[in-house]
Amino acid sequence: MIDLDTYPIFSSHHSNLRKLSLDDGKGQKIYMTQSTRDAVNFDAVKKEYIKSLGLSKVPSSNDALFDDGRGLLVFVEFKNGFISRKKKLEIWKKLYDSTLIFADITSTGISYMRSNMKYILVYNETVNQDNDLDEDLKKKRKTAVQPSPAFDAFAKNVGKYANEEYVCFGLIIFQNYCFKEVHTYTETEFDAYLSTL
């Protein structure tokens, strides 16, 4: 497995998951995890990576990259806000762009990533409950791809009985294509996952 610290572009952008999960929009600071687990700030990696490329459009990137200590590298994207169809496409673009950036930096390919990497989207399960939404967001919700918290809970429970994990937002298409594993976790589920490492 790749040792991230052997690449200066990764080793110079260390942070922790708590800091990388920060959503400071709308005038308040919200952390999606309290974990201080070491991680690479992949947004900062992207910024350094593109400096010399002279790009007309800046690529997107995932928030974090870390070694799970079990032989896999893990990309993490934190999404605290409402996930509309547009946001879903933005998540997919971040995933693709991050994959290309990582592969170029490490001189690996998608086959390496398919065997040695996970992708995790951490999302806020309560942000779309009707009682917390203004009228504009209620209208957006009707056309959104994000299932309701009740549907997520139902699908996850059914998945447990079927011995399969439910993956939201259509991200399952990236499993066995770009990554060995793909997961969509609520904040609580992500913290539970981290506690197993």
Residue, then its C-alpha position, 0 to 999 in steps of 0.5 A: m500500500i502507498d505510504l502517503d507521507t512519502y509524497p511531499i504534497f500529502s505530508s505537507h497538508h496534514s490535518n485531522l478529520r474534525k477540522l476537515s469536517l467543518d462547515d462554517g457556512k451560514g454564520q455558524k461552525i458545525y463539525m460533522t465529526q469530533s475525531t482527531r484522526d490524522a488525515v490529509n487535507f485533500d482540498a489543499v493538495k488539489k490547490e497545490y497540485i493545480k498551481s503549475l497547470g494553468l487551468s482555466k477551470v479549477p477541479s473539485s476535490n474531496d475533503a480528506l484522505f487517510d490510511d485506515g490502518r488496515g491496508l486501505l486508503v480512504f477518501v472522505e467527503f463531508k456534506n452537511g447541507f441539503i443534497s439536491r440533484k445538483k449537489k449529487l452531481e457536484i459530489w460525483k465530480k469531486l469523486y472523479d477529479s480527486t481520483l484523477i489527481f490522486a492517480d497522477i500524484t502517485s503514478t497509479g491507476i484506477s486498478y490500484m484504487r479499485s483494490n486499495m481505496k474506499y470512498i465515504l460520503v458523510y452526510n447530515e441525516t436530519v438536515n432535510q426534515d420538513n419541520d426544519l425547512d423553510e418553504d423554499l427548501k421544502k420545494k427543493r426537497k420535492t425534486a431532490v435525490q436525497p431520500s427521507p431519513a425514514f427511508d434511509a433507516f428502512a433501507k439500511n435495516v433491510g440491507k442488514y437483513a440482506n447482508e448488504e449495505y445501503v449506499c445513498f445518492g447513486l454512489i454505489i456505481f463507483q464500487n468495484y469501478c473506482f473503489k474497493e468499497v463505497h459507503t454513505y454514512t450519517e455522522t453517527e455511523f461515521d463515528a461508529y466506523l472510526s471507532t472500529l479502526 
